[in-house]
Amino acid sequence: MVKKDFPSIHFYDQDFVDIYDQTWAWIQDFWHKGTVKSKLQPRFFNFPDNTTVNQFESIFSTFFLVYSNRIYPTIPQLDNFYGKQEESGAIRSDYNLKDGKPVFAKDNPEAVNPPLFSWAEYNIYHKIGNKKRIKEIMPKLEAYYAWLEQTFKQENGLYEVPLSATTMVNSPRKGAKYLVDFNTQQAINALYMSELGDILNDKEVSFRYKRHYFSLKTRINSMMWNETDGMYYDLDKNEHHVAVKTIASFWPLLAEIPNEAKFERMLAHLRDPNTFGLENPFPTVAADEESFSEKGLGYRGSVVPPFTFMVIKGLEKYGAYELARECAIRHLYYMLDTLHPEGKEKGTVWEAYAPRKEGASVWPGKQNFPREMFVTYSALSTIALMIENVIGLYVSLPRKTVDWIIPTLEIMGIENLSLKRNMITILSNKSGRGWEIRLESEKLYYFTIDILGKKKKTLPIPSGKCSMLIDKL
């Protein structure tokens, strides 16, 4: 078990295993070197055709790179941006690859992007386990939070940014001034800043950001929730709802903003085949909106992996593991269709997919959309969702724990997954004695198994090989 390699997955559908393996092979072509002039990191992940390093793309890439068993570095993705932080605390959305200078746009004069660094850092901590790093980057995250507050927070306590700051550039949200996604992303920022404070055992920091979080949560619930529609909406300049159902409305799930009653209303939309529960879940605009297009037209119906990932992670927060898994599998089948097309066409993966039929989204007149082989987004589905939702494994390195949530008994599992300096293997199989889980480990760790929501047990797994019969649990 000493071999240094990517973790390998086992699943009853070999196509899922193949696209997972293929993604790791593609990723090796996505590495850039910073130059003396650009002052970017010596080695970082970036789409080959990019002329800039982009904040949104870089943050989301960390969610799959953490599973490379340290073969690929994760941290440079974020350090590129911390290294460019200005005295004001500002971190911009894009930096030029040649000279490292910030890139500003007319429709986003402050070059602001969804503030998700603290969420990414919290995830990296649990997958890689470096407490010292949290201590080092905390001042940068605090300065960034303060800049966002100072620059974009309005008198009503909500944040005002241009639509392009959300990355959903042509989303049909005309007249929206206070955007539900950006305000919720700042709540997520505060929530995880508080969690990072807890990791450092800094009660003052933890309490301060918890207060920020609850303040935003209260405003989003009281001002942005629409009881009639069971949705969170953007607000216009008069603080009235801009009643268009977009994928942005589901960021509050990830921030744990809705209570159970509100969650049930939102869940109904995610299941509804007439709004968001399409064959390929979840479109960027509800299918019953006038602006929805079956072609996708950018953010007017396309299924875009980071937003699908966000919704699935939001469902997890409310324990909806079965729906999260089902949607991840349905989404992956659409990706497999373009990877294994019929006829002589070459297989590929895309930045965005059509919501109701096979193939890529279409946006006539828009150059470079969707980008082909855009692994930056697609690997969120083929690696992160594959391990966390299809196989069902949740790893926390500092806690030395692996939780395995199995909604159905199937032949599946993972081999050679790094748990710090501990390689582990977990496989379920049917033997003559019934369903059996085989485990292999170099060191002790704690394993929680949750089968079909009916059996749940935490066991210390010793070093070496062992197995357990599910019937005997």
Summary of the structure (lengths in Angstrom):
residues: 473
radius of gyration: 21.8
end to end distance: 27.0
largest distance: 67.6
contacts: 1613
relative contact order: 0.10
helix: 39%
strand: 19%
